[in-house]
């Protein structure tokens, strides 16, 4: 006679088996659609592309998809990555560095509607998501909130993560995928400590953890997308940059989880106000915001505002404003605006102050950034 606990275990195992069977079927459908295309974007068979855009599966098996991508790359032996459609107006560039490490560079052109939210599933796999450009609104039921800009996600956990809606801005992001074994081989016991912190710190079945999107992390992500894919050393450079991003992100995450108690004393309403301050800075980054003005706007005293913001988001108010200004500046430069015009639009009183701040953030002057982008980064 089986106990109630054993029955529950058997039920959970059957649910997992059913879920994985469904994911395999959805993945096979996706691969059939991709095979029906003559070539990956932009010369894709329209019928297959329309089907993919309209019926993209909610979840696919990452190891199976990665194996298919590796096969395509070995067949064509042309580009260092494979460009696949992301919705009807986007691309996702798949880089497979090894069986345990991969990178997806995603780009969507100014979406204003619900975006494709295909989840990747894989036992023993983790995903580091880094949102670089554009605002996204995450929806879950009737609730909506601004999407978290950087997260570490356990790909072996089932769950409904809601949808995402664009706000009419170009959207760019990186998704770095790696196995648990990949980190353990390289970091040993420290890797196990990272996973222990991750699993202990999260209440949502250890599904995901927000990662502080520091200036350094955002700069590294932006630099990766500007690498010249025509360079014979591109894949080596991309892998090195990916590992650097992963290292900085994990270090930042560990520091945040160790100091999580700093924010524990804040009321829920105060944490919501801190998120409101973050959104306010992002929206008005070019304005001369002061801590006094933000304190009055949020209703938090200056100490609680500055200390709470640093504990919650991993950077100071000023650092976050500078990051948002640099994000906006890089986007305007890529659109062909002059350095002088961009300097004024992002809130700097003189060109020299802007150039100095830009070089400190991106490690190169704005004029070089503009010409470097035109010379060739990732092809979309």
Secondary structure as GFF3:
##gff-version 3
##sequence-region A 1 380
A	DSSP	alpha_helix	4	36	.	.	.	ID=ss1
A	DSSP	alpha_helix	46	55	.	.	.	ID=ss2
A	DSSP	beta_strand	59	61	.	.	.	ID=ss3
A	DSSP	alpha_helix	62	76	.	.	.	ID=ss4
A	DSSP	beta_strand	82	85	.	.	.	ID=ss5
A	DSSP	beta_strand	90	98	.	.	.	ID=ss6
A	DSSP	beta_strand	101	108	.	.	.	ID=ss7
A	DSSP	beta_strand	114	115	.	.	.	ID=ss8
A	DSSP	beta_strand	119	121	.	.	.	ID=ss9
A	DSSP	beta_strand	125	133	.	.	.	ID=ss10
A	DSSP	beta_strand	136	140	.	.	.	ID=ss11
A	DSSP	beta_strand	143	146	.	.	.	ID=ss12
A	DSSP	beta_strand	150	154	.	.	.	ID=ss13
A	DSSP	beta_strand	163	166	.	.	.	ID=ss14
A	DSSP	beta_strand	171	179	.	.	.	ID=ss15
A	DSSP	alpha_helix	180	187	.	.	.	ID=ss16
A	DSSP	alpha_helix	189	201	.	.	.	ID=ss17
A	DSSP	beta_strand	208	210	.	.	.	ID=ss18
A	DSSP	alpha_helix	215	225	.	.	.	ID=ss19
A	DSSP	alpha_helix	234	258	.	.	.	ID=ss20
A	DSSP	alpha_helix	261	264	.	.	.	ID=ss21
A	DSSP	alpha_helix	268	283	.	.	.	ID=ss22
A	DSSP	alpha_helix	291	298	.	.	.	ID=ss23
A	DSSP	alpha_helix	302	313	.	.	.	ID=ss24
A	DSSP	alpha_helix	317	334	.	.	.	ID=ss25
A	DSSP	alpha_helix	339	345	.	.	.	ID=ss26
A	DSSP	alpha_helix	351	362	.	.	.	ID=ss27
A	DSSP	alpha_helix	366	376	.	.	.	ID=ss28
###
